[in-house]
Amino acid sequence: MINSVVLVGRLTKDPELKYTQGGVAVTRFTLAVNRPFTNQQGQREADFVNCVTWRKQAENTANFLRKGSLTGIEGRIQTSNFEGKDGNRVFMTEVVADSVQFLEPRSANAGGRSEEGSNAPYQGAPFQGGAQQQQPSYQQSNYQPNQQNYTRTNDDPFSTGGGPIEVSDDDLPF
């Protein structure tokens, strides 16, 4: 059986970090994932997917992600049920995220959006726990490709003047 989920979306609110009675960290959050098509009015709709992470991944998620953070997750769908306060059976479906990828630098959500705007793709390196090194954005700079003219010649370095190539047994790797 296969139970695999890959999602990319934005957090709808700050993740909530809690600890179980046994001291295990757990973080719950909701990911807004755009649908790949528009409705009859031409508007794009989104699905709101409940997600949960455990242990160190839960602590990292709570520490580094905020409302609006662009996030990628890999995990599995899990269903559960319990008896609610009113005595009725409550069914819950959520994605247990085994891997959470931070797709924007922390500065993109610190006090608002980056200067490119909230819909612009992130042009830098993926977050790897250390300092970010911003990659150049050629779309926004005055980047000019090298304009030198190159002439292509038909000089074949393996050509022996048109004759056959001589290969001895010593030249073969086997």
C-alpha positions in Angstrom: 0.0 0.0 0.0 1.1 3.6 -0.7 0.3 6.5 1.5 2.5 9.4 0.4 1.7 13.2 0.3 3.7 16.1 -1.1 2.3 19.6 -0.6 3.5 23.1 -1.2 1.5 26.0 0.3 1.5 28.8 2.8 0.8 28.6 6.6 -2.6 30.1 7.6 -1.4 31.0 11.1 1.7 30.6 13.3 2.4 26.9 14.1 1.5 25.8 17.7 4.3 23.9 19.5 3.1 21.7 22.4 4.6 18.8 24.3 3.0 15.5 25.2 3.0 14.2 28.8 6.1 12.2 27.8 7.9 15.3 26.7 7.7 14.8 22.9 7.4 18.0 20.8 4.4 18.2 18.5 3.4 21.1 16.2 0.1 21.5 14.4 -0.5 23.9 11.5 -2.7 24.4 8.5 -1.3 24.7 5.0 -3.3 26.6 2.3 -2.6 24.9 -1.0 -3.9 26.5 -4.2 -5.8 24.3 -6.6 -4.4 24.1 -10.1 -7.5 25.4 -11.8 -10.0 28.3 -11.4 -13.7 28.2 -10.6 -16.5 29.4 -12.9 -15.8 33.0 -11.8 -12.2 32.7 -12.8 -10.9 32.8 -9.2 -8.4 30.3 -7.8 -9.5 28.4 -4.8 -7.4 26.8 -2.1 -7.6 23.7 0.1 -6.7 24.0 3.8 -4.9 20.9 4.9 -4.3 20.2 8.6 -0.7 19.0 9.3 1.3 17.8 12.2 5.0 17.3 12.9 6.8 15.5 15.7 10.0 15.8 17.7 12.9 18.0 16.4 11.0 18.7 13.1 8.2 20.1 15.2 10.5 22.4 17.1 12.2 23.6 13.9 8.8 24.2 12.3 7.6 26.3 15.3 10.8 28.2 15.5 11.3 29.1 11.9 7.9 29.3 10.2 5.3 32.0 10.6 1.9 32.8 9.1 2.3 33.1 5.4 5.5 31.1 5.1 5.9 29.2 1.9 6.4 25.6 2.9 6.8 22.3 1.3 6.0 19.1 3.2 6.3 15.3 2.5 4.4 12.9 4.7 1.4 10.6 4.9 -2.3 11.0 5.5 -3.5 9.7 8.9 -7.1 9.5 10.1 -8.2 9.2 13.8 -11.4 9.5 15.8 -12.2 10.3 19.4 -15.2 11.1 21.5 -15.9 14.9 21.7 -16.9 16.9 24.7 -20.5 16.6 23.6 -20.2 12.8 23.5 -20.3 12.5 19.7 -17.6 10.7 17.7 -15.2 13.2 16.0 -13.3 12.1 12.9 -10.1 13.8 12.0 -7.9 13.6 8.9 -4.4 15.2 8.8 -1.0 15.0 7.1 1.8 13.7 9.3 4.8 15.6 7.9 8.0 13.6 7.9 9.9 16.4 6.1 9.2 20.1 6.2 11.1 22.3 3.7 11.4 26.1 4.4 11.0 27.6 0.9 11.6 31.2 1.8 14.2 32.9 4.0 13.1 34.0 7.5 13.3 37.6 6.4 10.5 37.1 3.9 8.0 36.8 6.7 9.6 39.0 9.4 7.2 42.0 9.6 5.6 41.4 6.3 6.7 40.4 2.8 10.0 40.8 1.0 10.4 43.7 -1.3 9.5 41.6 -4.4 6.0 41.0 -3.1 4.2 38.0 -1.8 3.6 36.4 -5.1 7.2 36.6 -6.4 9.2 33.3 -6.3 12.1 33.1 -3.9 15.3 33.6 -5.9 17.8 32.6 -3.2 19.3 29.4 -1.8 17.1 27.0 0.2 17.2 27.4 4.0 19.8 25.0 5.5 19.9 26.2 9.0 22.7 28.7 8.6 23.3 32.1 7.0 21.5 32.7 3.7 23.6 33.4 0.6 21.4 35.3 -1.8 21.7 34.2 -5.4 21.7 36.9 -8.0 18.4 37.6 -9.6 19.1 38.2 -13.3 15.5 39.2 -13.9 15.9 42.2 -11.7 19.5 43.3 -12.4 21.2 44.7 -15.4 22.8 41.4 -16.3 24.1 41.2 -19.8 25.3 37.9 -21.1 28.8 37.7 -22.6 28.4 39.2 -26.1 31.7 37.9 -27.6 31.5 36.2 -31.0 32.7 32.7 -31.1 33.7 31.0 -34.3 33.2 27.3 -34.6 35.8 25.3 -36.4 35.8 21.8 -37.7 39.0 21.0 -36.0 38.6 17.5 -34.7 41.2 16.7 -32.0 40.8 13.0 -32.7 41.3 13.3 -36.4 44.6 11.9 -37.8 44.4 13.7 -41.1 41.6 11.6 -42.5 43.1 8.1 -42.0 42.1 5.3 -39.6 42.8 5.7 -35.9 45.4 3.2 -34.6 44.7 1.7 -31.2 47.0 -0.9 -29.5 46.0 -3.3 -26.7 48.0 -1.1 -24.3 45.5 1.8 -24.9 42.5 -0.2 -23.8 41.4 -0.1 -20.2 40.2 -3.7 -20.1 
